Amino acid sequence: MATALRFAILARVSTEEQEKGASLEVQEKELRQCVQSKGGIVVKTYIGQESAMGKKSRLIFNQLLADSSRGLFDAVMVYDQSRWSRSPAQSHHGLEVLLENNVRYFIQCTEYDLHNPDN
């Protein structure tokens, strides 16, 4: 019997105004539905408001990367690429960390091959 893929989901917004709306709820709901469609289970959630600057400078994102090295999950799922990172350098670094830790990467229900950056 195959073991279910263990997912971490990342749902984030950049501003407090977005946080007060349904955006985080919508992201989380859709991500959970995608995980279920893949036959996986959500074992960790990273949800909240953070931006690339200031006191809340990517604390959630950095915790996810740290946890990926602990083997807490097999895959990460985000709502869209901008929820992962809008900075090309930060995005690339984060994806390299996932690759090093053998963690798969999904944008909603689509998996991206971290070994092939052209996909």
Backbone as CSV, one residue per row, in Angstrom:
resi,resn,N_x,N_y,N_z,CA_x,CA_y,CA_z,C_x,C_y,C_z
1,MET,0.841,-1.187,0.000,0.000,0.000,0.000,0.884,1.247,0.000
2,ALA,0.598,2.153,-0.910,1.382,3.383,-1.025,1.054,4.338,0.113
3,THR,2.070,5.015,0.560,1.895,6.019,1.606,1.446,7.330,0.962
4,ALA,0.485,8.004,1.579,-0.006,9.282,1.060,1.096,10.326,1.119
5,LEU,1.173,11.139,0.091,2.124,12.241,0.044,1.756,13.249,1.120
6,ARG,2.744,13.641,1.925,2.530,14.604,3.016,2.824,16.013,2.492
7,PHE,1.811,16.862,2.538,1.924,18.214,1.999,2.016,19.272,3.092
8,ALA,2.802,20.296,2.806,2.733,21.577,3.512,2.054,22.530,2.542
9,ILE,1.142,23.346,3.043,0.537,24.352,2.174,0.958,25.738,2.642
10,LEU,1.200,26.604,1.660,1.600,27.983,1.922,0.545,28.902,1.339
11,ALA,-0.149,29.625,2.204,-1.130,30.624,1.789,-0.714,31.931,2.461
12,ARG,-0.487,32.950,1.669,-0.042,34.203,2.254,-0.584,35.386,1.479
13,VAL,-0.641,36.502,2.162,-0.994,37.783,1.563,0.070,38.787,1.982
14,SER,0.168,39.860,1.223,1.209,40.856,1.486,0.766,41.987,2.388
15,THR,-0.536,42.241,2.425,-1.011,43.401,3.183,-2.069,42.995,4.194
16,GLU,-2.209,43.805,5.227,-3.238,43.553,6.233,-4.637,43.653,5.633
17,GLU,-4.819,44.519,4.631,-6.123,44.656,3.992,-6.531,43.346,3.337
18,GLN,-5.589,42.679,2.664,-5.875,41.389,2.046,-6.195,40.345,3.111
19,GLU,-5.483,40.409,4.229,-5.669,39.434,5.299,-7.080,39.508,5.865
20,LYS,-7.654,40.711,5.930,-8.989,40.885,6.493,-10.071,40.333,5.579
21,GLY,-9.760,40.180,4.303,-10.723,39.634,3.356,-10.712,38.119,3.382
22,ALA,-11.279,37.534,2.365,-11.394,36.078,2.298,-10.194,35.442,1.600
23,SER,-9.210,36.226,1.231,-8.116,35.713,0.418,-7.406,34.515,1.035
24,LEU,-7.036,34.599,2.302,-6.346,33.470,2.943,-7.257,32.254,3.014
25,GLU,-8.518,32.480,3.348,-9.467,31.370,3.419,-9.640,30.706,2.063
26,VAL,-9.750,31.507,1.015,-9.916,30.978,-0.340,-8.686,30.174,-0.741
27,GLN,-7.509,30.729,-0.499,-6.280,30.013,-0.832,-6.213,28.672,-0.106
28,GLU,-6.447,28.697,1.197,-6.346,27.459,1.973,-7.361,26.424,1.498
29,LYS,-8.585,26.842,1.257,-9.623,25.909,0.814,-9.239,25.259,-0.514
30,GLU,-8.807,26.054,-1.471,-8.444,25.516,-2.783,-7.217,24.608,-2.695
31,LEU,-6.243,24.984,-1.862,-5.062,24.142,-1.709,-5.418,22.805,-1.070
32,ARG,-6.266,22.830,-0.066,-6.693,21.576,0.571,-7.434,20.679,-0.423
33,GLN,-8.237,21.277,-1.298,-8.939,20.500,-2.317,-7.948,19.873,-3.300
34,CYS,-6.916,20.609,-3.678,-5.899,20.067,-4.583,-5.136,18.922,-3.925
35,VAL,-4.771,19.098,-2.663,-4.066,18.028,-1.942,-4.934,16.778,-1.924
36,GLN,-6.200,16.943,-1.618,-7.112,15.805,-1.574,-7.201,15.138,-2.949
37,SER,-7.250,15.940,-4.018,-7.337,15.377,-5.369,-6.091,14.580,-5.738
38,LYS,-4.981,14.876,-5.095,-3.723,14.159,-5.318,-3.608,12.937,-4.405
39,GLY,-4.591,12.727,-3.540,-4.542,11.617,-2.599,-3.585,11.850,-1.454
40,GLY,-3.229,13.120,-1.236,-2.288,13.476,-0.183,-2.984,13.903,1.083
41,ILE,-2.171,14.250,2.066,-2.679,14.777,3.327,-1.908,16.040,3.678
42,VAL,-2.603,16.992,4.288,-1.961,18.225,4.752,-1.433,17.956,6.149
43,VAL,-0.114,18.067,6.312,0.494,17.836,7.624,0.994,19.122,8.277
44,LYS,1.096,20.197,7.480,1.607,21.459,8.019,1.049,22.594,7.180
45,THR,0.627,23.666,7.852,0.144,24.841,7.137,1.001,26.046,7.513
46,TYR,1.255,26.863,6.527,1.988,28.120,6.698,1.073,29.187,6.113
47,ILE,0.375,29.894,6.988,-0.670,30.799,6.543,-0.545,32.124,7.282
48,GLY,-0.602,33.223,6.527,-0.588,34.518,7.182,-0.203,35.654,6.272
49,GLN,-0.062,36.812,6.895,0.309,38.035,6.191,1.778,38.299,6.413
50,GLU,2.488,38.489,5.327,3.901,38.878,5.416,4.299,39.527,4.111
51,SER,5.303,40.378,4.189,5.806,41.033,2.990,7.306,40.818,2.922
52,ALA,7.885,41.307,1.870,9.322,41.140,1.685,10.140,42.130,2.509
53,MET,9.461,43.056,3.185,10.175,44.060,3.963,9.528,44.202,5.333
54,GLY,10.252,44.762,6.271,9.694,45.045,7.579,9.817,43.899,8.564
55,LYS,9.125,44.051,9.693,9.219,43.074,10.778,8.732,41.690,10.377
56,LYS,7.728,41.636,9.530,7.175,40.351,9.111,7.824,39.884,7.812
57,SER,9.089,40.161,7.649,9.811,39.880,6.412,10.015,38.383,6.207
58,ARG,9.061,37.763,5.611,9.131,36.373,5.160,9.412,35.364,6.275
59,LEU,8.909,35.623,7.467,9.090,34.672,8.574,8.416,33.345,8.274
60,ILE,7.219,33.385,7.707,6.495,32.163,7.370,7.257,31.385,6.309
61,PHE,7.683,32.067,5.266,8.434,31.458,4.177,9.721,30.819,4.704
62,ASN,10.442,31.547,5.523,11.700,31.030,6.058,11.476,29.834,6.982
63,GLN,10.375,29.831,7.737,10.063,28.683,8.596,9.761,27.453,7.741
64,LEU,9.024,27.652,6.648,8.745,26.548,5.735,10.041,25.954,5.203
65,LEU,10.953,26.796,4.782,12.230,26.298,4.257,13.006,25.540,5.332
66,ALA,13.032,26.070,6.537,13.728,25.381,7.637,13.079,24.032,7.915
67,ASP,11.756,23.998,7.933,11.053,22.749,8.202,11.245,21.725,7.093
68,SER,11.476,22.195,5.863,11.694,21.248,4.765,12.935,20.395,5.017
69,SER,13.909,20.938,5.710,15.131,20.175,6.010,14.921,19.182,7.146
70,ARG,13.812,19.295,7.850,13.515,18.398,8.973,12.683,17.192,8.546
71,GLY,12.331,17.124,7.263,11.553,15.993,6.777,10.114,15.978,7.254
72,LEU,9.551,17.145,7.560,8.188,17.211,8.061,7.145,16.952,6.975
73,PHE,7.527,17.129,5.723,6.599,16.959,4.609,7.373,16.550,3.365
74,ASP,6.627,16.002,2.399,7.204,15.523,1.141,7.039,16.522,0.009
75,ALA,6.067,17.432,0.146,5.736,18.359,-0.933,5.197,19.656,-0.352
76,VAL,5.371,20.728,-1.129,4.837,22.043,-0.785,3.872,22.438,-1.893
77,MET,2.736,23.011,-1.488,1.762,23.489,-2.464,1.446,24.944,-2.155
78,VAL,1.484,25.778,-3.201,1.148,27.193,-3.081,0.014,27.520,-4.047
79,TYR,-0.661,28.620,-3.784,-1.803,29.026,-4.603,-1.368,29.515,-5.985
80,ASP,-0.362,30.341,-6.026,0.247,30.764,-7.291,1.688,31.184,-7.019
81,GLN,2.440,31.386,-8.092,3.872,31.668,-7.940,4.134,32.908,-7.099
82,SER,3.266,33.913,-7.177,3.487,35.135,-6.397,3.326,34.881,-4.898
83,ARG,2.603,33.844,-4.529,2.470,33.499,-3.108,3.742,32.819,-2.612
84,TRP,4.502,32.206,-3.513,5.803,31.631,-3.157,6.778,32.775,-2.941
85,SER,6.985,33.578,-3.965,7.839,34.750,-3.853,7.725,35.580,-5.121
86,ARG,7.775,36.875,-4.956,7.797,37.772,-6.122,9.223,38.124,-6.512
87,SER,10.168,37.815,-5.653,11.574,38.086,-5.937,12.182,36.888,-6.651
88,PRO,12.689,37.082,-7.871,13.293,35.958,-8.583,14.432,35.298,-7.798
89,ALA,15.262,36.089,-7.144,16.385,35.528,-6.385,15.883,34.714,-5.198
90,GLN,14.909,35.251,-4.469,14.367,34.537,-3.309,13.611,33.283,-3.750
91,SER,12.885,33.380,-4.839,12.159,32.233,-5.366,13.133,31.123,-5.732
92,HIS,14.163,31.478,-6.463,15.175,30.502,-6.886,15.840,29.844,-5.675
93,HIS,16.219,30.653,-4.704,16.847,30.109,-3.493,15.904,29.135,-2.789
94,GLY,14.649,29.529,-2.610,13.693,28.663,-1.937,13.492,27.347,-2.665
95,LEU,13.403,27.404,-3.987,13.235,26.175,-4.765,14.475,25.293,-4.686
96,GLU,15.651,25.911,-4.627,16.888,25.127,-4.446,16.880,24.413,-3.092
97,VAL,16.399,25.075,-2.062,16.312,24.447,-0.735,15.375,23.248,-0.793
98,LEU,14.218,23.406,-1.446,13.302,22.277,-1.576,13.962,21.123,-2.323
99,LEU,14.652,21.427,-3.408,15.333,20.399,-4.189,16.365,19.664,-3.342
100,GLU,17.174,20.408,-2.604,18.187,19.805,-1.735,17.564,18.891,-0.689
101,ASN,16.350,19.214,-0.262,15.679,18.445,0.785,14.700,17.411,0.233
102,ASN,14.744,17.199,-1.082,13.871,16.220,-1.750,12.387,16.484,-1.495
103,VAL,12.029,17.761,-1.510,10.638,18.164,-1.320,10.091,18.594,-2.678
104,ARG,8.964,18.039,-3.044,8.328,18.355,-4.320,7.588,19.685,-4.219
105,TYR,7.362,20.336,-5.380,6.786,21.678,-5.415,5.578,21.706,-6.352
106,PHE,4.455,22.171,-5.840,3.218,22.270,-6.607,2.700,23.697,-6.555
107,ILE,2.195,24.168,-7.686,1.385,25.383,-7.714,-0.016,24.884,-7.991
108,GLN,-0.857,24.988,-6.979,-2.166,24.349,-6.950,-1.969,22.880,-7.320
109,CYS,-2.700,22.368,-8.279,-2.652,20.925,-8.557,-1.551,20.525,-9.538
110,THR,-0.748,21.483,-9.979,0.293,21.189,-10.966,1.648,21.070,-10.285
111,GLU,2.302,19.922,-10.494,3.637,19.730,-9.937,4.676,20.255,-10.918
112,TYR,5.703,20.884,-10.364,6.812,21.382,-11.160,8.051,20.576,-10.831
113,ASP,8.741,20.154,-11.886,9.944,19.344,-11.740,11.112,20.262,-11.378
114,LEU,11.557,20.201,-10.143,12.631,21.068,-9.680,13.979,20.696,-10.292
115,HIS,14.060,19.508,-10.889,15.294,19.098,-11.570,15.373,19.694,-12.971
116,ASN,14.248,20.184,-13.483,14.177,20.752,-14.823,13.624,22.181,-14.731
117,PRO,14.477,23.170,-14.628,14.003,24.547,-14.436,13.255,25.117,-15.639
118,ASP,13.281,24.436,-16.763,12.603,24.941,-17.976,11.141,24.567,-18.056
119,ASN,10.625,23.802,-17.074,9.231,23.356,-17.208,8.261,24.369,-16.674
